[in-house]
Amino acid sequence: MRQRRARLRRGTPRSAPRALAIQLLGPLTMLAGIVWAIAQPYRIVLLEHHGKSLYELVVQPPLLVVAVGLLYALVIAPGLVADLEAEGDASPR
Amino acid sequence: MLPPAETAHWLAASVALMIGLLLLSELIVGPEVFRRRPWRSYLWPSVALVSGVLLWVIAIFSTFSTIHLLAHAVWAQAAMVAGAVELAVLRGKLRSPRWSLVTAGALLVSGAAFLIHEQNPWLYSRAAFLHHVIGWTLVVAVLFPLGEAIRPRRFVWAAGFAATFVALAVLLYADRDGAEIFGRFGLGGR
């Protein structure tokens, strides 16, 4: 984490906030799903799962929002941040 | 056994949310950085194309009503055409920014299909209400690809287009097959 911060600091002044924004998109999406699950716990049928199929357990909006955020954070964001850092290293100071 | 319509809408919402995040990412990092890895730049048009194919499957399940069948078939066709044109633009086969007009047309057709295929009065239930809100959202969102075709590479068009998919996701996630429009507030019929 510290190395990543140091690398971000080495980037151009414009690339660091952009990298931070990319890194925040996934967690913020997941947070939205968690807040929704807390606000409407009856949407999470895992809590009351009797007689429910696996499809009904998994396909619930708050869980789907968390899954999308997780997928973005794990698959899309790291490559984008790496490419932003590479651009920051390549550009003249 | 057919899954309830609301679960299909929630899955569609997830695809829309992912597209919205991808478009927001491109907006944040800029197209040069975003397209540095080819798989990433092909994601959005490919997802649009595959969504079109999957919408045909939904259309097959929509035989309970002719107008639902037609609406889903129209969405499938519109998504596939928009996805194919975006792929061709990305590959450099099509160069004119005017090809954004195809995306604008696809959004207009999709919005119109949403508005037309919901036969119930729009305060009948949450599903009916949301269909009308989504329809008008897509009709208004036509402005963004239209603007891109007329004055390309403006921030506002890309931001508006990305925000459209996030809004679409929120509206689709809010769908419930049998619910009052504003839930516990008890507004609207069932």
Interface residues (C-beta under 8 A of the other chain):
Chain A: R18 A21 I22 L25 G26 T29 Y55 E56 V59 Q60 P61 L64 V65 A67 V68 L71 Y72 I76 A77 G79 L80 D83 L84 A86 E87
Chain B: P3 T7 W10 L11 A13 S14 L17 M18 L21 L22 L24 S25 I28 V29 E32 V33 F34 R36 R37 R40 Y173
